[in-house]
């Protein structure tokens, strides 16, 4: 007989591959699983264990949206037995079994609001595409999302740039973070792309070692021009422009302004991808760590600097409150970075990288790069 533990493992596997379909078609997404009731021989081999597992199935049956079908069997040895034969579960129950109850609740609430706002539109394909993003949205962000989609529907050919979007509570960072979500849902509502104009990212680059280039050491370049730049053994991606401009000379190093959520695209630049070392220095806040995780998803070797718990603690007097912290899951963080995230979320804190005193920041950068150079002798040897 299959156990409740088996059910949970099955639910996790089904969730990973099927939950976007469940979200898009919740009324036709009940799933069923046979439990293979024990034979009389199996009952005789472990009657106490079978009895315990039957009790577990009776308990799990209390899960909303889950039904256990039972069968009665007569045994010459054990008499009449009521045994679990099959379980049928709705998506919400599967989410609960898979440990994703909150993700499902957030996504289902968002989809409900979308369908109420646009009851005559077929949003099935859009919801399926946007499911993972919807599962991360808090209530306030869902309200913002509906406001943006409503404005875009009413102004299909506004000719505005993204940063000009006149929707209360929306800034350029919000739209940048949720661009894929907005595009997917707009396609379902209107049948085409959102009519906003977009700038391609332009990255500020600084060669921190004059030996790396015969040309200008500081300039701006679009993505198409990044591939032609002189390679360096060490690359430092920096979230904010002020911090980039204040960087000291560092042997063998080129620094690039990551442009916030454009930073992950830099992982596809060949000379950055192939560098001996790639470092990321961002704000010590939930979004800085989110960007770091996204960069590392594309470039697993990237290392963070000045984003650890010790940095946050040492400069806590300069930390402020993050008004709308990111509440969703952040992948690809190290254990130390997860500790930073926990400390930030405990107090909704944020420490902007510019607030760290320059002398300390530069000393910490030199120390981290020097330690790395000792391990990799061919990379930008640091002066002592």
C-alpha positions as CSV (number, residue, x, y, z in Angstrom):
1,X,0.0,0.0,0.0
2,X,1.2,3.5,-0.8
3,X,1.8,5.7,2.2
4,X,1.0,9.3,2.9
5,X,4.8,10.1,2.6
6,X,4.6,8.6,-0.9
7,X,1.6,10.9,-1.6
8,X,3.6,13.9,-0.6
9,X,6.5,12.9,-2.9
10,X,4.1,12.4,-5.8
11,X,2.5,15.7,-5.1
12,X,5.9,17.5,-5.2
13,X,6.7,15.9,-8.6
14,X,3.3,16.7,-10.1
15,X,3.4,20.2,-8.8
16,X,6.8,21.0,-10.4
17,X,5.6,20.1,-13.9
18,X,1.9,20.7,-13.9
19,X,0.9,23.6,-11.6
20,X,0.8,26.3,-14.4
21,X,-1.7,24.1,-16.2
22,X,-3.7,23.7,-13.0
23,X,-3.8,27.5,-12.5
24,X,-4.9,28.1,-16.1
25,X,-7.6,25.4,-15.9
26,X,-8.5,24.9,-12.2
27,X,-12.0,23.4,-12.9
28,X,-10.6,20.5,-14.9
29,X,-7.4,19.8,-12.9
30,X,-8.4,17.2,-10.3
31,X,-5.8,14.5,-10.2
32,X,-6.2,10.9,-9.0
33,X,-3.7,8.4,-7.7
34,X,-4.3,4.6,-6.9
35,X,-3.1,3.5,-3.5
36,X,-2.9,-0.2,-4.0
37,X,-4.6,-1.5,-0.8
38,X,-2.7,-4.3,0.9
39,X,-3.3,-7.9,0.2
40,X,-4.2,-10.3,3.0
41,X,-0.6,-11.6,2.9
42,X,0.7,-8.0,3.3
43,X,-1.7,-7.5,6.2
44,X,-0.4,-10.6,7.9
45,X,3.2,-9.6,7.4
46,X,2.8,-6.2,9.2
47,X,-0.7,-5.7,10.7
48,X,0.4,-2.9,13.1
49,X,2.3,-1.0,10.3
50,X,-0.8,-1.2,8.0
51,X,-3.0,0.0,10.8
52,X,-0.8,3.0,11.5
53,X,-0.8,3.9,7.8
54,X,-4.6,3.5,7.5
55,X,-4.9,6.0,10.4
56,X,-2.5,8.4,8.6
57,X,-4.8,8.2,5.5
58,X,-7.8,8.9,7.7
59,X,-6.0,12.0,9.0
60,X,-4.9,13.3,5.6
61,X,-8.4,13.0,4.3
62,X,-9.2,16.1,6.4
63,X,-7.2,18.2,3.9
64,X,-9.6,20.5,2.0
65,X,-10.0,19.5,-1.6
66,X,-8.7,16.0,-1.1
67,X,-10.9,12.8,-1.1
68,X,-9.8,9.3,-0.2
69,X,-11.8,6.5,-1.6
70,X,-12.1,3.5,0.7
71,X,-12.9,-0.2,0.1
72,X,-14.0,-2.9,2.5
73,X,-12.4,-6.2,2.5
74,X,-13.1,-9.3,4.5
75,X,-10.2,-11.4,5.9
76,X,-10.4,-14.8,7.6
77,X,-7.7,-13.7,9.9
78,X,-8.4,-9.9,10.5
79,X,-12.1,-9.7,9.8
80,X,-13.6,-6.8,7.9
81,X,-11.1,-4.1,7.0
82,X,-11.7,-0.6,5.6
83,X,-8.7,0.3,3.4
84,X,-7.7,3.3,1.3
85,X,-7.9,2.6,-2.4
86,X,-7.5,5.9,-4.3
87,X,-6.9,9.6,-3.6
88,X,-8.3,12.4,-5.6
89,X,-7.1,16.0,-5.1
90,X,-7.9,19.4,-6.3
91,X,-5.0,21.8,-7.2
92,X,-5.1,23.6,-3.8
93,X,-4.8,20.3,-2.0
94,X,-1.9,19.3,-4.2
95,X,-0.2,22.6,-3.5
96,X,-0.6,22.0,0.3
97,X,0.8,18.5,0.0
98,X,3.8,19.8,-2.0
99,X,4.5,22.6,0.5
100,X,3.4,25.3,-1.9
101,X,0.2,26.4,-0.3
102,X,1.1,30.1,-0.2
103,X,2.4,30.1,-3.8
104,X,-0.9,28.6,-5.0
105,X,-3.0,31.0,-2.8
106,X,-1.2,34.0,-4.2
107,X,-1.4,32.9,-7.8
108,X,-5.1,31.8,-7.5
109,X,-6.1,35.1,-5.9
110,X,-4.3,37.0,-8.7
111,X,-6.0,35.0,-11.4
112,X,-9.3,35.4,-9.8
113,X,-8.9,39.2,-9.9
114,X,-7.7,39.1,-13.5
115,X,-10.7,37.0,-14.6
116,X,-13.1,39.3,-12.7
117,X,-11.6,42.3,-14.4
118,X,-11.7,40.8,-17.9
119,X,-14.5,38.2,-17.7
120,X,-14.9,38.0,-21.5
121,X,-11.2,37.3,-22.3
122,X,-9.6,33.9,-22.7
123,X,-6.6,34.2,-20.4
124,X,-5.7,30.5,-20.3
125,X,-2.5,30.7,-22.3
126,X,-1.4,33.9,-20.6
127,X,-2.0,32.6,-17.1
128,X,-0.1,29.4,-17.9
129,X,2.9,31.5,-19.1
130,X,2.7,33.9,-16.1
131,X,2.0,31.3,-13.4
132,X,5.4,31.4,-11.7
133,X,5.5,35.2,-11.6
134,X,1.9,35.3,-10.3
135,X,2.8,32.9,-7.5
136,X,5.4,35.5,-6.2
137,X,3.1,38.5,-6.2
138,X,1.8,40.1,-3.0
139,X,-1.6,41.7,-2.8
140,X,-0.3,45.2,-3.4
141,X,1.6,44.1,-6.5
142,X,-1.5,42.4,-7.9
143,X,-3.3,45.7,-7.5
144,X,-0.5,47.5,-9.3
145,X,-0.5,44.9,-12.0
146,X,-4.2,45.3,-12.7
147,X,-3.8,49.1,-12.8
148,X,-1.0,48.8,-15.3
149,X,-2.9,46.3,-17.5
150,X,-6.0,48.5,-17.4
151,X,-4.1,51.6,-18.4
152,X,-2.4,49.8,-21.3
153,X,-5.7,48.4,-22.5
154,X,-7.2,51.9,-22.5
155,X,-4.2,53.5,-24.2
156,X,-3.0,50.9,-26.8
157,X,-0.9,53.4,-28.8
158,X,0.2,55.9,-26.2
159,X,3.7,56.2,-27.6
160,X,5.0,56.7,-24.1
161,X,8.3,55.4,-22.9
162,X,8.1,52.9,-20.0
163,X,9.4,55.4,-17.5
164,X,6.5,57.7,-18.4
165,X,3.7,55.3,-17.5
166,X,1.2,57.4,-15.5
167,X,0.0,54.8,-13.0
168,X,0.0,55.5,-9.3
169,X,2.4,53.4,-7.3
170,X,4.4,52.3,-10.4
171,X,8.0,53.3,-10.8
172,X,10.5,52.2,-13.5
173,X,12.0,49.5,-11.2
174,X,8.5,47.9,-10.7
175,X,7.9,47.7,-14.4
176,X,11.4,46.4,-15.1
177,X,11.0,43.6,-12.6
178,X,7.5,42.6,-13.9
179,X,8.0,43.3,-17.6
180,X,7.6,39.6,-18.7
181,X,4.5,39.2,-16.5
182,X,2.9,42.4,-18.0
183,X,3.7,41.3,-21.5
184,X,2.2,37.8,-21.1
185,X,-1.0,39.0,-19.6
186,X,-1.4,42.0,-22.0
187,X,-1.2,39.5,-24.9
188,X,-4.2,37.6,-23.4
189,X,-6.2,40.8,-22.7
190,X,-5.5,42.8,-25.9
191,X,-4.0,40.3,-28.3
192,X,-0.7,42.0,-28.8
193,X,2.4,43.6,-27.2
194,X,2.1,46.5,-24.8
195,X,2.4,49.7,-26.7
196,X,5.2,51.2,-24.7
197,X,8.6,52.3,-26.0
198,X,11.7,50.8,-24.4
199,X,15.3,51.8,-24.3
200,X,17.8,49.1,-24.8
201,X,20.2,48.9,-21.8
202,X,23.3,51.0,-22.0
203,X,26.1,49.9,-19.7
204,X,28.7,52.1,-18.2
205,X,32.1,50.4,-18.3
206,X,35.3,51.3,-16.4
207,X,38.7,49.7,-16.9
208,X,40.2,49.9,-13.4
209,X,43.7,48.9,-14.8
210,X,45.2,51.1,-17.5
211,X,47.2,48.2,-18.8
212,X,44.0,46.6,-20.0
213,X,43.2,49.1,-22.8
214,X,44.9,51.7,-25.0
215,X,41.6,53.5,-25.4
216,X,39.3,55.4,-23.0
217,X,39.0,53.8,-19.6
218,X,35.4,54.9,-19.0
219,X,32.6,54.9,-21.5
220,X,29.0,53.8,-22.1
221,X,28.1,51.0,-24.6
222,X,25.0,49.1,-25.6
223,X,24.6,45.3,-25.4
224,X,25.6,44.8,-29.0
225,X,28.9,46.6,-28.4
226,X,29.8,44.8,-25.2
227,X,31.1,41.7,-27.1
228,X,33.8,43.7,-28.9
229,X,35.5,45.1,-25.7
230,X,38.9,44.1,-24.4
231,X,38.6,41.1,-22.1
232,X,39.8,41.1,-18.5
233,X,40.7,38.4,-16.1
234,X,38.4,39.8,-13.5
235,X,35.0,41.5,-13.9
236,X,33.2,43.4,-11.2
237,X,29.5,44.0,-11.8
238,X,28.2,46.9,-9.7
239,X,24.5,47.7,-9.2
240,X,24.6,51.4,-8.8
241,X,26.3,54.0,-11.0
242,X,27.7,56.1,-8.1
243,X,29.5,53.2,-6.6
244,X,31.0,52.3,-10.0
245,X,32.2,55.8,-10.6
246,X,33.9,55.9,-7.2
247,X,35.9,52.7,-7.6
248,X,39.6,52.8,-7.2
249,X,42.2,51.3,-9.6
250,X,42.2,47.5,-9.2
251,X,44.7,45.3,-11.1
252,X,43.4,43.2,-14.0
253,X,39.8,44.4,-13.4
254,X,37.0,45.9,-15.5
255,X,33.9,47.2,-13.8
256,X,30.5,47.3,-15.4
257,X,27.4,49.1,-14.2
258,X,24.8,46.3,-14.0
259,X,21.8,48.5,-14.6
260,X,19.6,46.8,-12.0
261,X,17.6,43.9,-13.5
262,X,19.6,44.1,-16.8
263,X,22.6,42.6,-15.0
264,X,21.7,39.0,-15.8
265,X,22.0,39.7,-19.5
266,X,25.7,40.5,-19.0
267,X,26.3,36.8,-18.2
268,X,25.8,36.1,-21.9
269,X,28.6,38.5,-23.0
270,X,31.4,36.0,-24.0
271,X,34.3,37.8,-22.4
272,X,32.4,38.2,-19.1
273,X,31.2,34.6,-19.2
274,X,34.7,33.4,-19.8
275,X,36.5,35.6,-17.3
276,X,38.6,33.9,-14.6
277,X,36.5,35.7,-11.9
278,X,33.2,37.5,-11.9
279,X,32.1,39.5,-8.8
280,X,28.8,41.1,-8.0
281,X,28.4,44.1,-5.7
282,X,24.9,45.3,-5.1
283,X,22.6,46.9,-2.6
284,X,22.2,44.9,0.6
285,X,18.5,44.6,0.2
286,X,16.0,42.0,-1.0
287,X,16.2,43.3,-4.6
288,X,20.0,43.4,-4.6
289,X,20.0,39.7,-3.6
290,X,17.3,38.9,-6.1
291,X,19.4,40.4,-8.9
292,X,22.4,38.5,-7.6
293,X,20.4,35.2,-7.7
294,X,19.3,35.9,-11.2
295,X,22.9,36.7,-12.3
296,X,24.1,33.5,-10.7
297,X,21.4,31.5,-12.4
298,X,22.9,32.5,-15.7
299,X,26.5,32.5,-14.5
300,X,27.0,30.0,-11.6
301,X,30.6,31.1,-10.8
302,X,29.7,34.7,-9.9
303,X,30.7,35.7,-6.3
304,X,29.2,38.5,-4.2
305,X,31.2,41.0,-2.2
306,X,30.0,43.4,0.5
307,X,26.6,41.6,0.6
308,X,27.2,39.4,3.7
309,X,25.7,39.6,7.2
310,X,28.9,41.2,8.6
311,X,28.6,44.1,6.2
312,X,25.0,44.7,7.1
313,X,25.8,44.6,10.8
314,X,28.9,46.8,10.6
315,X,27.0,49.5,8.8
316,X,23.5,49.1,10.4
317,X,23.4,52.8,11.3
318,X,23.2,53.6,7.6
319,X,20.5,51.1,6.9
320,X,17.0,52.3,6.1
321,X,13.5,50.7,5.8
322,X,12.7,49.0,2.5
323,X,9.1,50.2,1.7
324,X,8.1,47.3,-0.6
325,X,10.6,44.4,0.0
326,X,10.6,41.4,-2.2
327,X,8.7,38.6,-0.4
328,X,9.1,35.8,-2.9
329,X,11.7,33.0,-3.0
330,X,15.2,33.9,-4.2
331,X,17.2,31.1,-5.7
332,X,20.9,30.5,-6.2
333,X,22.1,32.2,-3.0
334,X,24.9,30.9,-0.8
335,X,24.3,30.0,2.9
336,X,25.9,33.3,3.9
337,X,23.7,35.3,1.5
338,X,20.6,33.5,2.8
339,X,21.6,34.7,6.3
340,X,21.8,38.3,4.9
341,X,18.3,37.8,3.4
342,X,16.9,36.6,6.8
343,X,18.4,39.6,8.6
344,X,17.0,42.0,6.1
345,X,13.5,40.5,6.2
346,X,13.5,40.5,10.0
347,X,13.4,44.3,10.0
348,X,12.5,45.1,6.3
349,X,15.9,46.7,6.1
350,X,18.0,47.9,3.1
351,X,21.5,49.1,3.0
352,X,22.3,50.9,-0.2
353,X,25.8,50.3,-1.4
354,X,26.6,54.0,-1.6
355,X,25.9,54.4,2.1
356,X,28.8,52.1,3.0
357,X,31.7,54.5,3.7
358,X,34.0,54.6,0.7
359,X,37.2,53.8,2.5
360,X,35.7,50.7,4.1
361,X,34.1,49.6,0.8
362,X,37.3,49.9,-1.1
363,X,39.3,48.2,1.6
364,X,36.9,45.3,1.6
365,X,37.0,45.0,-2.2
366,X,40.8,45.0,-2.2
367,X,40.8,42.4,0.5
368,X,38.4,40.1,-1.3
369,X,40.1,40.3,-4.6
370,X,43.6,39.9,-3.0
371,X,42.5,36.7,-1.3
372,X,41.1,35.4,-4.6
373,X,44.3,36.4,-6.4
374,X,46.3,34.2,-4.0
375,X,44.2,31.3,-5.0
376,X,44.3,32.1,-8.7
377,X,47.9,33.4,-9.3
378,X,47.2,34.4,-12.9
379,X,44.4,36.8,-12.1
380,X,45.1,40.5,-11.5
381,X,47.8,40.3,-8.9
382,X,47.0,42.7,-6.0
383,X,49.6,45.0,-4.6
384,X,50.3,44.6,-0.9
